[in-house]
């Protein structure tokens, strides 16, 4: 977990008074905000064909709904954070929730595909801004002894979005149409906004995140190492996981209903991995990230061999889910330890690198799939994850905190 942000005496007096209950509710509200963001970001995966059919666009063009938010989030994370550096962080969190709700309602009401893409621009801005602020807030919402647990709760929103959000949205879309799924997300997001207004205290900036601060943090050895590890592990994961459904269809030959069950099992394993990784990374950061990368490498590399049968495929998906569930919280912790004096700047760099690599991984995996095969995607993804293990081993002990 990220450590409690270092503060000066004057900054500590500026931190809001907090009761344990209100602090926990504030953490839950941030977690629900990230849940709404993650679900909205990947909801089109289950509705892609229906949306493309309604607007008479190809599957490739419909796929822009997935590529655009990641790229925009990578750009908006530093820009939005710097521009709004002097604004109360509670205000910004609530503003991003409102923007996300408007994006959901815009998709639901869109009569032209260009409006859908506009809404995805809004989603990308929300991802970059909300993640950059919210990912490192645990230290300002709960007591120091609870920061690790609170951070794990916040990051549990990532696998929860996959386990609960996307299947539920796809189910709603199948019953009443894809537009209803986005309306439901908009209503949920407005509910999260209301909760934030009730339980999150005023959060005046404790340090202005100027561009110079970002450059200083980026210049540190620890930050650059965190960037390298994040790049390798996230590239490996999204180059492969984006195409896990085609693998299960073509290689495992599982039917659609069973694939849904497999992905639910994967997501549930991710929730376990989030908390296990969060507990381990505070004590043994090098071991945590090496273990996560090693398990991803093992699972993806063995899928073409053992994933031809249903039992082998689901077993490897469980291993993969546990491993990747630990990655976001481990990556954020490396960034936070590299810049304990600038936690928001660390979160900005974490968000930007994560989202940019998300988009690059999906594009890279798609290119390999088109020119080779889905099994080749898994093997090459495993090789990249194995490289992350090699990099983490000898290098992570050198100036970890930058």
Secondary structure in CASP SS format (residue, H / E / C, confidence):
PFRMAT SS
TARGET T0000
AUTHOR 0000-0000-0000
METHOD secondary structure of the structure
MODEL  1
X C 1.00
X C 1.00
X C 1.00
X C 1.00
X C 1.00
X C 1.00
X C 1.00
X C 1.00
X H 1.00
X H 1.00
X H 1.00
X H 1.00
X H 1.00
X H 1.00
X C 1.00
X C 1.00
X C 1.00
X C 1.00
X C 1.00
X H 1.00
X H 1.00
X H 1.00
X H 1.00
X H 1.00
X H 1.00
X H 1.00
X H 1.00
X H 1.00
X H 1.00
X H 1.00
X H 1.00
X H 1.00
X H 1.00
X H 1.00
X H 1.00
X H 1.00
X H 1.00
X H 1.00
X H 1.00
X H 1.00
X H 1.00
X H 1.00
X C 1.00
X H 1.00
X H 1.00
X H 1.00
X H 1.00
X H 1.00
X H 1.00
X H 1.00
X H 1.00
X H 1.00
X H 1.00
X H 1.00
X C 1.00
X C 1.00
X C 1.00
X C 1.00
X H 1.00
X H 1.00
X H 1.00
X H 1.00
X C 1.00
X H 1.00
X H 1.00
X H 1.00
X H 1.00
X H 1.00
X H 1.00
X H 1.00
X H 1.00
X H 1.00
X H 1.00
X H 1.00
X H 1.00
X H 1.00
X H 1.00
X H 1.00
X H 1.00
X H 1.00
X H 1.00
X H 1.00
X H 1.00
X C 1.00
X C 1.00
X C 1.00
X C 1.00
X C 1.00
X H 1.00
X H 1.00
X H 1.00
X H 1.00
X H 1.00
X H 1.00
X H 1.00
X H 1.00
X H 1.00
X H 1.00
X H 1.00
X H 1.00
X H 1.00
X H 1.00
X H 1.00
X H 1.00
X H 1.00
X H 1.00
X H 1.00
X H 1.00
X H 1.00
X C 1.00
X C 1.00
X C 1.00
X H 1.00
X H 1.00
X H 1.00
X H 1.00
X H 1.00
X H 1.00
X H 1.00
X H 1.00
X H 1.00
X H 1.00
X H 1.00
X H 1.00
X H 1.00
X H 1.00
X H 1.00
X H 1.00
X H 1.00
X H 1.00
X H 1.00
X H 1.00
X H 1.00
X H 1.00
X C 1.00
X C 1.00
X C 1.00
X H 1.00
X H 1.00
X H 1.00
X H 1.00
X C 1.00
X C 1.00
X H 1.00
X H 1.00
X H 1.00
X H 1.00
X H 1.00
X H 1.00
X H 1.00
X H 1.00
X H 1.00
X H 1.00
X H 1.00
X H 1.00
X H 1.00
X H 1.00
X H 1.00
X H 1.00
X H 1.00
X H 1.00
X H 1.00
X H 1.00
X H 1.00
X H 1.00
X H 1.00
X H 1.00
X H 1.00
X H 1.00
X H 1.00
X H 1.00
X H 1.00
X H 1.00
X H 1.00
X H 1.00
X H 1.00
X C 1.00
X H 1.00
X H 1.00
X H 1.00
X H 1.00
X H 1.00
X H 1.00
X H 1.00
X H 1.00
X H 1.00
X H 1.00
X H 1.00
X H 1.00
X H 1.00
X H 1.00
X H 1.00
X H 1.00
X H 1.00
X H 1.00
X H 1.00
X H 1.00
X H 1.00
X H 1.00
X C 1.00
X C 1.00
X C 1.00
X C 1.00
X C 1.00
X C 1.00
X C 1.00
X C 1.00
X C 1.00
X C 1.00
X C 1.00
X H 1.00
X H 1.00
X H 1.00
X H 1.00
X H 1.00
X H 1.00
X H 1.00
X H 1.00
X C 1.00
X C 1.00
X H 1.00
X H 1.00
X H 1.00
X H 1.00
X H 1.00
X H 1.00
X H 1.00
X H 1.00
X H 1.00
X H 1.00
X H 1.00
X H 1.00
X H 1.00
X H 1.00
X H 1.00
X H 1.00
X H 1.00
X H 1.00
X H 1.00
X H 1.00
X H 1.00
X C 1.00
X C 1.00
X H 1.00
X H 1.00
X H 1.00
X H 1.00
X H 1.00
X H 1.00
X H 1.00
X H 1.00
X H 1.00
X C 1.00
X C 1.00
X C 1.00
X H 1.00
X H 1.00
X H 1.00
X H 1.00
X H 1.00
X H 1.00
X H 1.00
X H 1.00
X H 1.00
X H 1.00
X H 1.00
X H 1.00
X H 1.00
X H 1.00
X H 1.00
X H 1.00
X H 1.00
X H 1.00
X H 1.00
X H 1.00
X H 1.00
X H 1.00
X H 1.00
X H 1.00
X H 1.00
X H 1.00
X C 1.00
X C 1.00
X C 1.00
X H 1.00
X H 1.00
X H 1.00
X H 1.00
X H 1.00
X H 1.00
X H 1.00
X H 1.00
X H 1.00
X H 1.00
X H 1.00
X H 1.00
X H 1.00
X H 1.00
X H 1.00
X H 1.00
X H 1.00
X H 1.00
X H 1.00
X H 1.00
X H 1.00
X H 1.00
X C 1.00
X C 1.00
X C 1.00
X H 1.00
X H 1.00
X H 1.00
X H 1.00
X H 1.00
X H 1.00
X H 1.00
X H 1.00
X H 1.00
X H 1.00
X H 1.00
X H 1.00
X H 1.00
X H 1.00
X H 1.00
X H 1.00
X C 1.00
X H 1.00
X H 1.00
X H 1.00
X H 1.00
X H 1.00
X H 1.00
X H 1.00
X H 1.00
X H 1.00
X H 1.00
X H 1.00
X H 1.00
X C 1.00
X C 1.00
X C 1.00
X C 1.00
X H 1.00
X H 1.00
X H 1.00
X H 1.00
X H 1.00
X H 1.00
X H 1.00
X H 1.00
X H 1.00
X H 1.00
X H 1.00
X H 1.00
X H 1.00
X H 1.00
X H 1.00
X H 1.00
X H 1.00
X H 1.00
X H 1.00
X H 1.00
X H 1.00
X H 1.00
X H 1.00
X H 1.00
X H 1.00
X H 1.00
X H 1.00
X H 1.00
X H 1.00
X C 1.00
X C 1.00
X H 1.00
X H 1.00
X H 1.00
X H 1.00
X H 1.00
X H 1.00
X H 1.00
X H 1.00
X H 1.00
X H 1.00
X H 1.00
X H 1.00
X H 1.00
X H 1.00
X H 1.00
X H 1.00
X H 1.00
X H 1.00
X H 1.00
X H 1.00
X H 1.00
X H 1.00
X C 1.00
X C 1.00
X C 1.00
X C 1.00
X C 1.00
X C 1.00
X C 1.00
END
